[in-house]
Structure formats: structure tokens, C-alpha cells
């Protein structure tokens, strides 16, 4: 297995940051042709997901609905004041596995991989691994 850390700078408190290109660069750098790419987020206030990357309104709609489901302030007991970020991250998840064939991620036509920031802006890392 080959693994690397990818750095991502987020720019706002809550955002979906398209990291598909960074993952593809990792695959191209190592000339991987076929296998499984694993993406892991080693943070507790951001997650990762796959969703549409053609219409930016999808990201806005998802953030809006997550905000309704998990408001920033709702009587949480966690002293740091970022409980909503922890909850949203757990809802999104912290890892993905995407097949690779002929040197390309096997994503659908409209799909992209997103780092889901809920406690930014921050410097984040993404652990990307490849297994044949």
C-alpha cells in the first residue's frame, strides 16, 4: 500500500471543498492503473463525501439542509462550542473507497469527492492510500 497526506486549506466556516483533482493527481503521480483508492479524514470536525460536482447549488443546498438538521447553537454541552461540526462530520463520514480502473477514479459523470468543512477556515490533511 502506498499512502500520502494531501493538504487542503479551507476558506470558510462551512464548505464543501472539491478535492477530486488532488486525489487524481496522487493516482497519476504514482501511475496507478487498477485498484482501490482510500480517502481518510483524520479530523473530527470535517468529513468526506461523494456528490454532484456540476452544479454548485448542490453544495449550497446540502450545507443549508445540514444547518437545519444540526444548528450551530442548540444547547450543546461541549465546551469548545463546535458540537455541530462534530455531529455533521459524523453524519458525512470520515472515509471513502473509490475503485480505480485504467488510471482513473471510477466516479459517475457528475460525481466529485468533497472534503466537508464544518469548523473552518483551517488547514486540513487528507490521507490518501492506494491498494492493488
C-alpha atoms as one frame of an Amber mdcrd trajectory, in Angstrom:
protein
   0.000   0.000   0.000   1.199   3.495  -0.857  -0.104   6.391   1.214   0.321
  10.176   1.248  -1.034  13.187   3.081  -2.715  15.832   0.944  -3.043  19.332
   2.372  -6.257  21.310   1.967  -6.789  24.919   3.071 -10.455  25.656   3.698
 -11.729  29.205   3.352 -14.903  29.432   5.423 -16.642  28.004   8.467 -18.703
  25.524   6.438 -17.919  24.468   2.895 -17.650  21.536   0.531 -14.152  21.664
  -0.968 -13.756  19.634  -4.190 -10.623  17.521  -3.735 -11.185  15.243  -6.746
  -8.270  16.780  -8.657  -5.903  16.312  -5.709  -6.860  12.626  -5.491  -6.432
  12.177  -9.247  -3.000  13.839  -9.044  -1.972  11.277  -6.404  -3.095   8.438
  -8.714  -1.285   9.946 -11.734   1.899  10.699  -9.756   2.287   7.001  -8.921
   0.978   5.728 -12.283  -1.667   3.576 -10.580  -3.746   1.728 -13.156  -6.120
  -0.551 -11.252  -7.012  -0.917  -7.617  -8.738   0.831  -4.754  -8.146   4.408
  -3.618  -8.967   5.050   0.030  -9.572   8.585   1.306  -9.456   9.169   5.067
 -10.022  12.378   7.029  -8.020  12.421  10.306 -10.114  15.216  11.856 -13.273
  15.278  13.982 -14.867  18.445  12.604 -14.714  17.760   8.877 -15.711  14.778
   6.782 -15.696  13.492   3.227 -18.403  12.641   0.716 -19.069  11.996  -2.958
 -21.727  14.082  -4.634 -22.549  16.140  -7.715 -19.801  18.468  -8.905 -21.520
  20.053 -11.923 -23.941  22.453 -10.218 -22.507  24.480  -7.293 -26.027  24.920
  -5.920 -25.989  21.276  -4.807 -23.209  22.105  -2.301 -25.151  25.149  -1.102
 -28.340  23.105  -0.716 -26.542  20.374   1.212 -24.948  22.887   3.598 -28.312
  24.604   4.057 -30.076  21.351   4.944 -27.268  20.190   7.246 -27.599  23.546
   9.001 -31.299  22.887   9.540 -30.673  19.365  10.820 -27.811  20.400  13.096
 -27.958  24.091  14.070 -24.751  25.813  15.218 -26.237  26.516  18.634 -28.739
  24.123  20.192 -27.875  23.786  23.873 -24.838  21.597  23.229 -22.672  20.796
  26.240 -19.266  20.529  24.525 -17.223  23.439  25.870 -15.353  24.261  22.644
 -18.591  25.390  21.001 -18.191  23.244  17.900 -20.536  20.347  18.650 -22.481
  20.996  15.458 -19.259  20.439  13.474 -18.627  17.113  15.223 -22.178  15.938
  14.539 -22.176  16.996  10.866 -18.792  15.317  10.317 -20.082  12.067  11.757
 -23.134  12.291   9.507 -20.939  12.753   6.409 -18.351  10.158   7.431 -14.571
  10.166   7.632 -13.553   7.812   4.817 -14.344   6.656   1.298 -13.055   3.967
  -1.022 -13.204   4.553  -4.771 -12.225   1.989  -7.414  -9.583   2.958  -9.960
  -9.569   1.495 -13.474  -7.283   2.439 -16.371  -5.685   5.087 -14.154  -8.945
   6.911 -13.393 -11.271   7.142 -10.410 -14.482   5.289 -11.226 -16.761   8.176
 -10.368 -20.072   8.816 -12.083 -20.387  11.521 -14.730 -21.462  14.208 -12.256
 -19.616  12.989  -9.166 -16.786  14.641  -7.251 -15.049  13.983  -3.936 -15.535
  16.664  -1.296 -13.821  17.500   1.941 -16.715  18.742   4.102 -15.525  21.539
   6.385 -17.709  22.399   9.376 -15.273  24.239  11.697 -13.107  26.374   9.476
 -11.331  28.014   7.994  -8.499  25.604   8.725  -5.507  23.769   7.323  -6.656
  20.188   6.835  -4.973  16.974   5.826  -6.405  14.074   3.867  -4.765  10.638
   3.981  -4.939   9.021   0.542  -3.919   5.391   0.130  -3.851   3.008  -2.802
  -4.142  -0.741  -2.793  -3.818  -3.043  -5.765
